[in-house]
Amino acid sequence: MEDLNTSLNQYKDQRVMVVQALESVVDETERDSLITLQSDLEQLIQLTQENLDSIKTSSESTEVSKEAPKEIDDEYALFMADNVPFMDVVIQFSS
């Protein structure tokens, strides 16, 4: 994920340089190339950001799912602690 953050920052820096170059370029062909490059960089930035967001969401849901079994185990332990005396009575009654 750190590599994606680094790449994202590089793409943003490159986009800034392209915008600066567009302000001073005179040649129409070069201008068109820079506009295309700017568009490509913007798309790359958007896709990289979406990828990062997806990874963050995925890791957050993984953390939640790791916590869920512990919560269920704790809840079961409480249930058993509360109901063990009741179960002893039921077992003795049925014997």
Secondary structure as the mmCIF struct_conf table of DSSP 4:
data_model
#
loop_
_struct_conf.conf_type_id
_struct_conf.id
_struct_conf.beg_label_comp_id
_struct_conf.beg_label_asym_id
_struct_conf.beg_label_seq_id
_struct_conf.end_label_comp_id
_struct_conf.end_label_asym_id
_struct_conf.end_label_seq_id
HELX_RH_AL_P HELX_RH_AL_P1 GLU A 2 SER A 24
HELX_RH_AL_P HELX_RH_AL_P2 GLU A 28 SER A 94
#
